[in-house]
Amino acid sequence: MSFSDCDPKDNNAVLVTYRCQVNTTRLEMHVRTIEGHYGTLQLYITSKIQPRCSMLRRHIIKPLSLHQRSTISIDPNKY
């Protein structure tokens, strides 16, 4: 895993590059977001077979600033 400096004008918070081992077919990542901030998680997925090609997957990270504590209990039989 390598961390790179981000260009401030691109509005990036972090840039991480992870290169999998040869026989890796699955990767699990945990990402912690900052309350009230949004962004886009971009993943480049490269195929294992020839010809090698790459696919870009974008996942929108939505801001989570609308959470409020509630004292009302939820009736599980209602839904």
N, C-alpha and C positions, 0 to 999 in steps of 0.2 A: 504494500500500500504506500502510495506517495501523496503527500500534500503539496499543492502548488500555491503560489501567491496569486491572488485574484486581481483583476483589473477593476479599480473602483468605479469606473464609468460604465461597466457592464452590470453593476448592481448584484454581483455574486457574493455570497457569504462564505462559501467554501468550495474548493475544487479538489476532488480526490480521485486518484486513478488507482484501480485495483486490477491486477493481472492474475487470472486464475492459473492454477497448475494445469498440466496437460490433460488429465482425465477428469477434470471438474465439469459436471453437468448441471450443478445447482449451486446457487449462492444465496445466502440469507443475510440481510442487512437490517439493522435497527437504526432508525433516524429519529432524533428528538427535535421537535420544532419549538420555536419561541412563541409564546402566547401573543396573539395579535399580529404576527408577521405571516406573510404569504410568500409563495414562490413556486418554482417549477423544479421538479427532480427529473433530470435527463439521464437516461441509461442508453449506452450503445452496446448492443448485443451482437456478437460475432459468431457466425456458424462454425461448426467443427469440421464440416465436410468441404470438399473442393467443388466449385470455386468459392473461395471465401467471400462472403458479403456481410454487410453490417446493417442492423436495423436500429432505428432510434425510437425509443419509447419515452413519452413525456407523461409525467404524473403531476397534476396540479395539487399543491399543498395549500389548503384553505386556512384563513386566519381563524383562530379559536378564541377570540376575545369576547364572545357573546355568552359564555358560561356564567350561570348564576347558581348559587346554593338555594335549594328548595327544601322546605320543611314539610311539604305535602307528600304523604305516602301514596304510592301508586298501587292500585288494585290490580293484581295479576289476572284476575278473572274477567276484567273489563275488555281486554284486548285479545 
